[in-house]
Amino acid sequence: MAVDSKHKRNFCIIAHIDHGKSTLADRFIEKARLVTSRGPAQAQILDNMVIERERGITIKSQAVTIPYTAKDGEEYELNLVDTPGHVDFTYEVSRAISSCEGALLLIDASQGVEAQTLANLYLAMEHNLEIIPVINKIDLPSADIPSCLKQIDHDLGLDQDMTQLVSAKTGEGVDGLFEAIVKYIPAPDGKDDDALRALIFDSHYDPYRGVIVHARIFSGSVKPSDEIVFMHSSAVYKTEDVGIFQLSLVSTKELNAGDVGYFIAGIKTISDIRVGDTVTLKSNPAPEPLPGFKEVKPVVFSSIYPVDSNDYEELQDAIERLKLNDASLVYEKDNSAALGFGFRCGFLGMLHLEVIQERIEREFDLPIVFTSPSVRYIVHLKNGETKFIDNPLEYPDPMTIDYAEEPYITANIITPTQFVGPIISLCLEKRGVQNAMNYLDEKRVELVYDMPLAEVLFDFYDRLKSISRGYASFDYSVNGHKKTDLVRMDILVNGDPCDALSQLVFKANAYTRGRQVCERLKDEIPRQQYKIAIQAAIGGNIIARETISAFRKDVTAKCYGGDISRKRKLLEKQKEGKKRMKMVGNVEIPQSAFLAVLKTEDNNG
């Protein structure tokens, strides 16, 4: 039986990383008795990727429809969207938010308001969502509820009286939260008899059924065997199945206005589907599409190559399918002299890059090599041209360059007061310029810095966490480009440049970076019968060098006894042979070496 739209509620859970979003979603699902297994309940029910469970983080936003009977006896349908917390997956959050009318803003009772709490609050406010503040983890001995209530009022400007106190772990206060959702979050306002307008907020590929489209119905309705049109690509398909998300796909007779669900239409052409597109009916089309989403802007670029060049087609197929499931992935074809054909990809951050790498290797069983990540620079040439460069190989001749610009971010760091000194030192080391320093209360400080994105990519977050013992929180947004002193650093192995290891670096950091790369490669490249020189160079200047010593074959082993001149002759002969070998020798660089270069910064902190 279809539920009237007045009895529907669409909401998402937003919060800083590790504040308990997925655990709260688990309690909701348990309360609704959607889990029927008799054994011990699995944690992170909605996190269905292996990598999510291993890391204990949410990467993909997941939807679930929860039936709920209120205290007044009314039946409700609650559509919950669980969202990621990490800064790299903000795009997932923004898409989930646009399919809801309300949001639960979760705050850890022991940590209080953190950087990402604020970022997600502003995101929800942009979309005019009704926000219910929820203080979670009230069962912890370190929980400080009065302080959290004060922060909700002072830092966030939200109503303290609406605040719900829960423990997602024990289930305390969850019933009261259900009632608050029904009371405060508005019902969707679309009508069933209007033209169909459904917003695609996600999709995934099923090898047996084709593309499964996740959509929020804003107006109209859709049922099996309806002819639907994707307004962006104008592709027409006939629906085979429609339904809602519970722990599996549950078929229904139709999806009506206000529903969050899926439809299957035998879609095999992946390019027809685009996240943010509007779906309508062919028989009664909508006059204009829904606003959709902001175009995603990748900040980290890296090239992916298959270890075996015969796997290129499989890699292309894998990236296409991941693109379907992850709209923030951007890619184009690329090739390298050392690694063959591959793809130049854009990511939202280093965690996003690692996740994509693991998903390709696990889900598609493809061994791959990543080149050193870089950001997108703007290079102004002396002839007045402007170039956008994210690949070191495209960097023009330094003689033709007038100046270069690199992307800068505004970093918001919220930290306990005792860690302010070391964090300021870290930001200065990373070429940061302080914009503001705000004391939120007697215990917490907000630091606002402008700093180059390239400095933040690798180890900044890890070092921040170790300096502050895990208490500091970090959020950033890209705010434009500033002038920089940029150089291209090439890595030479045995005198030959290896293009996949080239990097664009800030000139003052080039020496340190070059030395680190050479040291790492020395540990990774296997020894040969001859010496191997590993050099870092800027133009014609060598700035760092390491030498891999040669294996020495014992040519004198068969000489018993004393004739020294005979031994000398053999050693001289060996020397000549090695010279020739060196001239024709081609050094094989193992895959591990490319990965080792990515992790160069680990030594810093």
C-alpha positions in Angstrom: 0.0 0.0 0.0 1.3 3.4 -1.1 1.9 5.8 1.8 0.5 9.3 1.4 3.3 11.9 0.8 2.2 13.7 4.1 3.5 10.6 5.9 6.9 10.5 4.1 10.1 12.0 5.5 13.4 12.2 3.6 16.4 12.9 5.7 20.2 12.3 5.8 22.7 12.0 8.6 25.6 14.4 8.3 28.6 14.8 10.7 32.4 15.0 11.1 34.3 11.8 10.4 33.9 9.1 13.2 31.0 10.9 15.0 28.8 7.7 14.6 26.7 8.2 11.5 26.8 4.5 10.3 26.2 3.2 13.9 23.1 5.4 14.2 21.8 4.2 10.8 22.3 0.6 12.2 20.1 1.4 15.2 17.4 2.8 13.0 17.4 -0.3 10.8 17.3 -2.5 13.9 14.4 -0.6 15.4 12.5 -1.0 12.1 13.2 -4.8 12.3 14.7 -4.8 8.8 17.4 -7.2 10.0 16.1 -10.7 10.5 19.2 -12.7 11.1 19.3 -14.5 14.5 23.1 -14.3 14.9 25.0 -11.3 16.2 24.2 -8.1 14.2 26.7 -6.9 11.7 28.1 -3.4 12.3 28.0 -0.8 9.6 25.0 -2.5 7.9 24.8 0.1 5.1 28.5 0.0 4.3 28.5 -2.8 1.8 32.0 -2.4 0.3 34.8 -4.5 1.9 37.1 -1.5 2.0 34.5 0.5 4.0 34.4 -2.2 6.7 38.2 -2.5 6.8 38.8 1.2 7.2 35.7 1.8 9.4 34.7 4.7 7.2 31.7 5.4 4.8 32.8 6.1 1.3 29.4 5.8 -0.6 26.2 7.4 0.6 23.6 4.6 1.0 19.8 5.0 1.1 17.3 2.8 3.1 13.5 3.1 3.5 12.4 2.6 7.1 8.7 1.9 8.0 7.8 3.6 11.3 4.6 3.7 13.4 4.5 6.9 15.5 3.2 7.2 19.1 -0.1 8.6 17.8 -0.5 5.4 15.7 0.2 7.0 12.3 2.2 5.0 9.8 5.3 6.8 8.3 7.8 6.0 5.6 11.3 7.4 6.5 13.9 7.5 3.7 17.3 7.7 5.3 20.5 8.5 3.4 23.8 7.7 5.3 26.6 10.0 4.2 30.5 9.9 4.4 32.3 12.2 6.8 35.7 12.5 5.2 36.6 15.8 3.5 37.4 13.9 0.2 33.8 12.7 -0.1 32.0 16.0 0.4 30.6 15.6 -3.1 28.8 12.4 -2.0 27.3 14.4 0.9 26.1 17.3 -1.3 24.3 14.8 -3.6 22.6 13.0 -0.7 21.5 16.4 0.8 19.8 17.4 -2.5 17.5 14.4 -2.3 16.3 15.2 1.3 14.2 17.8 3.2 15.9 17.4 6.5 19.2 16.5 8.1 20.3 15.0 11.4 23.5 16.9 12.4 25.4 14.5 14.6 27.9 15.8 17.2 30.2 13.6 19.3 29.5 14.3 23.0 33.2 13.9 23.8 34.6 15.8 20.8 32.1 18.6 20.3 31.7 20.7 17.1 34.6 20.0 14.7 35.7 21.5 11.3 33.6 19.2 9.2 30.5 19.6 11.4 30.6 23.3 10.3 31.3 22.5 6.6 28.3 20.0 6.5 26.0 22.4 8.3 26.7 25.2 5.7 26.1 22.6 3.0 22.7 21.7 4.5 21.8 25.3 5.0 22.5 26.1 1.3 19.8 23.5 0.4 17.3 24.9 3.0 17.2 21.7 4.9 15.5 21.5 8.3 18.4 20.6 10.7 17.9 18.6 13.9 21.1 18.7 16.1 21.8 15.3 17.7 24.4 14.8 20.4 25.7 11.2 20.1 27.8 9.0 22.3 26.2 10.3 25.6 27.1 6.9 27.2 30.9 7.8 27.1 32.5 8.6 30.4 34.2 11.6 28.7 30.8 13.0 27.3 30.4 16.7 28.0 26.7 17.4 27.1 26.5 21.0 28.6 29.5 22.0 26.6 28.0 20.5 23.4 24.7 22.3 23.9 26.6 25.6 24.4 28.5 24.9 21.1 25.2 24.1 19.2 23.9 27.5 20.3 27.1 29.6 20.0 29.1 28.0 17.1 26.2 26.6 15.0 23.4 29.0 15.8 20.8 26.2 16.1 18.0 25.8 18.5 19.0 24.0 21.7 15.4 22.9 22.4 15.4 20.8 19.2 18.6 18.9 20.3 18.2 15.2 20.7 20.5 13.2 23.1 21.2 9.7 21.9 23.7 6.8 22.2 23.9 5.1 18.8 25.8 2.3 20.4 23.3 1.4 23.1 20.2 2.6 21.3 19.3 5.1 24.1 17.2 8.1 22.9 16.6 6.6 19.4 12.8 6.4 19.9 12.7 10.1 20.8 14.8 10.8 17.7 12.2 9.0 15.5 9.5 11.2 16.9 11.6 14.4 16.4 12.1 13.4 12.7 8.3 13.0 12.2 7.7 16.3 14.1 10.3 18.6 12.7 11.2 17.4 9.2 8.7 18.6 6.6 6.9 16.2 4.2 7.9 16.4 0.5 5.7 18.7 -1.5 5.5 17.1 -5.0 2.2 15.8 -6.5 1.7 12.4 -8.0 -0.4 13.7 -10.9 2.3 16.2 -12.2 4.8 15.3 -14.9 7.5 12.9 -13.7 10.7 14.6 -12.5 13.2 12.2 -10.8 16.7 13.3 -9.8 19.5 10.7 -10.3 21.7 10.9 -7.2 23.6 7.7 -7.7 23.8 4.5 -9.7 25.6 1.2 -9.7 26.2 -1.6 -12.2 24.8 -5.1 -11.9 26.3 -7.6 -14.4 22.9 -9.4 -14.8 20.5 -6.5 -14.8 22.5 -3.6 -16.2 22.6 -0.2 -14.6 20.5 0.3 -11.4 19.6 3.9 -11.1 19.1 5.5 -7.7 16.6 8.4 -7.9 14.5 10.8 -5.8 11.1 11.4 -7.2 10.2 15.1 -6.9 6.9 14.9 -8.8 4.8 12.4 -10.7 5.2 8.6 -10.5 6.9 5.8 -12.4 5.9 2.1 -12.7 7.3 -0.9 -14.6 6.9 -0.8 -18.4 6.8 3.0 -18.5 8.9 4.7 -21.2 11.4 7.0 -19.5 13.7 9.7 -21.0 17.0 10.8 -19.6 16.9 14.6 -20.2 20.7 15.1 -20.5 21.4 12.3 -23.1 17.8 12.1 -24.5 18.1 8.3 -24.3 14.8 6.4 -24.1 14.4 3.2 -22.1 11.5 1.1 -20.9 11.5 0.4 -17.1 11.5 -3.3 -16.1 11.4 -2.9 -12.3 11.0 -0.1 -9.7 11.3 -0.3 -6.0 12.8 0.9 -2.7 16.0 0.3 -0.8 15.9 -1.8 2.3 18.8 -4.0 2.9 18.3 -5.4 -0.5 16.3 -4.0 -3.5 12.6 -4.4 -2.8 10.3 -4.2 -5.8 7.1 -2.1 -5.6 4.2 -1.4 -8.0 5.2 2.2 -8.5 7.3 5.0 -7.1 5.4 8.2 -6.2 6.3 11.8 -5.5 8.5 12.1 -2.4 9.9 8.5 -2.7 13.6 7.6 -2.8 14.1 4.4 -4.7 15.6 2.7 -7.8 14.6 1.7 -11.3 16.0 -0.9 -13.7 15.5 -0.4 -17.5 18.1 -2.9 -19.0 20.6 0.0 -19.4 23.9 -1.3 -20.8 25.3 1.9 -22.2 27.0 3.5 -19.2 27.5 6.9 -20.9 23.7 7.4 -21.0 23.5 7.7 -17.2 24.8 10.9 -15.5 24.5 11.7 -11.8 22.4 14.9 -11.4 20.4 14.2 -14.6 16.5 14.4 -14.5 14.4 11.4 -15.6 10.9 12.1 -17.1 8.2 10.1 -19.0 8.2 10.0 -22.8 4.3 10.3 -22.8 4.2 13.3 -20.5 7.7 15.0 -20.4 8.6 17.6 -17.8 9.1 21.1 -19.2 12.6 21.6 -17.8 15.1 19.5 -15.8 15.8 19.8 -12.1 18.8 22.0 -11.2 21.1 19.0 -10.7 24.5 19.3 -9.0 27.5 21.5 -9.2 30.2 20.3 -11.6 32.8 18.4 -9.6 36.3 19.9 -9.6 39.1 17.3 -9.0 42.1 18.6 -7.0 44.6 15.7 -7.3 45.7 14.2 -10.6 47.5 10.9 -11.2 47.9 8.5 -14.1 46.9 4.8 -13.8 48.6 2.2 -15.9 48.0 -1.6 -16.0 51.0 -3.6 -14.9 50.4 -5.9 -17.9 49.8 -3.8 -21.1 47.4 -6.4 -22.3 45.0 -5.4 -19.5 44.3 -2.0 -21.0 40.8 -2.8 -22.2 39.9 -4.4 -18.8 41.2 -1.2 -17.0 39.1 1.0 -19.3 36.0 -1.1 -18.5 36.8 -1.0 -14.7 37.2 2.9 -14.7 33.9 3.3 -16.7 32.0 1.2 -14.1 33.6 3.0 -11.2 32.6 6.3 -12.8 29.0 5.2 -12.8 29.2 4.6 -9.1 31.5 7.5 -8.3 30.5 10.7 -10.2 33.5 12.6 -8.8 36.0 10.5 -10.7 37.3 12.3 -13.8 39.5 10.6 -16.4 41.1 10.8 -19.9 43.4 8.6 -22.0 47.2 9.0 -21.4 50.4 7.2 -22.4 53.9 7.0 -21.1 57.2 5.8 -22.6 58.0 3.7 -19.5 54.5 2.3 -18.7 52.6 2.3 -22.0 48.9 3.2 -22.3 46.8 4.3 -19.4 44.5 7.0 -18.0 45.0 10.4 -16.5 42.5 10.6 -13.6 41.3 13.4 -11.4 40.5 12.8 -7.7 39.1 14.8 -4.8 42.0 14.0 -2.5 44.5 11.4 -1.5 42.0 9.2 0.3 39.8 9.2 -2.8 42.9 8.1 -4.9 43.7 5.3 -2.5 40.1 4.1 -2.5 39.9 4.0 -6.3 43.2 2.1 -6.4 42.0 -0.5 -3.9 38.6 -0.9 -5.7 40.2 -1.5 -9.1 42.6 -4.1 -7.6 39.9 -5.9 -5.6 36.7 -5.6 -7.5 38.2 -6.1 -10.9 41.3 -8.1 -10.0 43.6 -5.8 -12.0 47.2 -5.0 -10.8 47.9 -1.3 -11.6 50.6 1.3 -11.2 49.9 4.9 -10.1 52.2 7.8 -11.0 53.1 10.5 -8.4 50.1 12.6 -7.7 50.1 16.3 -8.7 47.7 19.3 -8.5 46.6 21.4 -11.5 48.9 24.4 -12.1 48.3 27.5 -14.3 51.4 28.4 -16.4 51.6 31.8 -18.1 53.9 31.8 -21.1 55.9 34.8 -22.4 53.8 34.9 -25.6 50.6 35.6 -23.6 49.3 32.0 -23.7 47.9 30.3 -20.6 48.1 26.6 -20.0 46.5 24.4 -17.3 49.0 21.6 -16.4 48.5 18.7 -14.1 51.0 16.3 -15.8 54.7 17.0 -15.4 55.4 15.8 -18.9 53.4 18.6 -20.3 55.4 21.3 -18.5 56.8 23.7 -21.1 60.4 24.8 -21.5 61.3 27.0 -18.6 62.7 29.6 -21.0 59.2 30.2 -22.4 57.5 30.6 -19.0 56.7 34.0 -17.6 55.3 32.8 -14.3 53.3 29.9 -12.8 50.4 29.7 -10.3 49.4 26.9 -8.0 46.0 26.2 -6.3 45.6 27.5 -2.8 43.1 26.3 -0.1 41.5 27.9 2.9 42.2 25.4 5.7 40.0 25.4 8.8 41.6 23.7 11.8 39.8 23.4 15.2 42.1 22.3 18.0 42.4 22.2 21.8 44.4 25.3 22.9 47.4 23.2 24.2 48.3 22.1 20.6 48.2 25.6 19.0 52.0 26.1 18.9 53.0 22.9 17.1 50.1 23.2 14.6 51.2 26.8 13.7 54.8 25.5 13.2 53.4 22.7 10.9 51.3 25.2 8.9 54.4 27.5 8.5 56.5 24.6 7.3 53.8 23.9 4.7 54.0 27.5 3.4 50.8 28.5 5.2 49.7 32.1 5.8 47.5 32.7 8.8 44.2 34.5 8.1 42.5 34.2 11.5 42.7 32.7 14.9 39.4 32.6 16.8 39.0 31.4 20.3 35.6 29.5 20.2 35.7 29.0 24.0 38.4 28.7 26.7 39.4 25.2 25.4 39.1 25.4 21.6 40.7 27.5 18.9 39.8 27.8 15.3 42.9 28.5 13.0 42.2 29.7 9.4 45.2 29.4 7.0 45.8 30.0 3.3 48.2 27.3 2.0 49.2 25.6 -1.2 47.1 22.5 -2.0 50.3 20.6 -3.1 51.6 20.8 0.5 48.5 19.4 2.1 48.1 16.4 -0.2 50.4 13.8 1.3 51.2 13.9 5.0 49.6 17.0 6.4 46.5 15.4 7.8 48.5 12.5 9.4 51.0 14.9 11.0 48.2 17.1 12.2 46.5 14.1 13.9 49.8 12.9 15.5 50.7 16.4 16.8 47.3 16.9 18.3 46.9 13.3 19.5 43.9 13.0 17.3 42.0 16.0 18.8 42.5 18.5 16.0 40.0 18.5 13.1 40.6 19.7 9.6 38.5 20.9 6.7 39.4 22.8 3.5 38.0 24.4 0.4 39.9 25.4 -2.7 39.9 29.2 -3.0 41.9 30.1 -6.2 45.5 30.3 -7.5 48.6 32.2 -6.4 52.0 32.9 -8.0 54.6 30.2 -7.2 58.2 29.2 -8.1 57.7 25.9 -9.9 60.3 23.5 -11.4 60.0 20.1 -13.1 62.1 17.5 -11.4 63.1 14.5 -13.5 64.3 11.2 -12.2 67.1 9.5 -14.1 67.7 5.8 -13.7 71.1 4.8 -15.2 71.2 8.0 -17.2 67.7 7.5 -18.7 64.8 9.8 -17.6 61.8 7.8 -16.3 58.8 9.9 -17.3 56.4 8.2 -14.9 58.5 9.4 -12.0 58.7 13.1 -13.0 57.2 15.6 -10.6 56.3 19.3 -10.4 57.7 20.7 -7.2 58.2 24.0 -5.4 61.8 25.1 -6.1 62.8 25.5 -2.4 61.6 21.9 -1.6 63.1 20.3 -4.7 66.4 19.3 -3.1 64.7 17.5 -0.2 62.1 15.9 -2.4 64.7 14.7 -4.9 66.9 13.1 -2.2 63.8 11.3 -0.7 62.8 9.9 -4.1 66.4 8.7 -4.8 66.6 7.0 -1.4 63.3 5.3 -1.9 64.2 4.0 -5.3 67.6 2.7 -4.1 65.7 0.4 -1.7 63.3 -0.8 -4.4 65.3 -1.3 -7.6 67.0 -4.7 -7.6 70.8 -4.8 -7.9 72.5 -5.8 -11.2 75.9 -6.9 -12.3 76.8 -3.2 -12.7 76.4 0.0 -10.7 73.1 1.8 -11.2 73.0 5.6 -10.7 69.7 7.1 -9.6 69.6 10.9 -10.0 67.2 13.7 -9.5 67.6 16.5 -12.0 66.2 20.0 -12.7 66.9 20.7 -16.3 70.7 19.8 -16.7 71.5 20.2 -13.0 71.7 17.0 -10.9 70.4 17.9 -7.4 70.5 14.4 -5.7 72.1 11.0 -6.4 72.1 7.5 -5.0 74.1 4.6 -6.4 73.0 0.9 -6.3 76.2 -1.1 -5.9 76.9 -3.9 -8.3 76.8 -7.6 -7.6 80.3 -8.9 -7.9 80.7 -12.3 -9.5 83.6 -14.1 -7.9 85.7 -14.7 -11.1 88.8 -15.8 -9.1 87.0 -18.7 -7.4 88.7 -21.3 -9.7 92.2 -20.0 -9.1 93.7 -22.2 -6.5 96.7 -20.8 -4.8 99.0 -18.0 -5.4 99.4 -16.5 -8.9 98.3 -12.9 -8.3 98.8 -11.7 -11.9 96.4 -14.4 -13.1 93.7 -13.1 -10.7 94.4 -9.5 -11.7 93.9 -10.4 -15.4 90.5 -12.0 -14.6 89.4 -9.0 -12.6 90.4 -6.6 -15.4 88.5 -8.7 -17.9 85.4 -8.6 -15.7 85.7 -4.8 -15.4 85.6 -4.5 -19.3 82.6 -6.8 -19.5 80.7 -4.7 -16.9 81.4 -1.5 -18.9 79.9 -3.1 -22.0 77.0 -4.4 -20.0 76.3 -1.0 -18.6 76.1 0.5 -22.0 73.5 -2.0 -23.2 71.9 -2.6 -19.8 68.2 -1.6 -19.4 67.1 -1.3 -15.8 63.7 -2.8 -15.0 61.8 -0.7 -12.4 59.5 -2.8 -10.3 55.9 -1.7 -9.6 56.7 -1.3 -5.9 59.1 1.5 -6.8 56.3 3.7 -8.2 54.2 3.1 -5.1 57.2 3.8 -2.8 57.7 7.2 -4.4 54.1 8.1 -3.5 54.8 7.5 0.1 58.0 9.6 0.3 56.6 12.0 2.8 56.0 9.3 5.4 59.6 9.9 6.6 58.9 13.5 7.4 56.8 13.3 10.5 
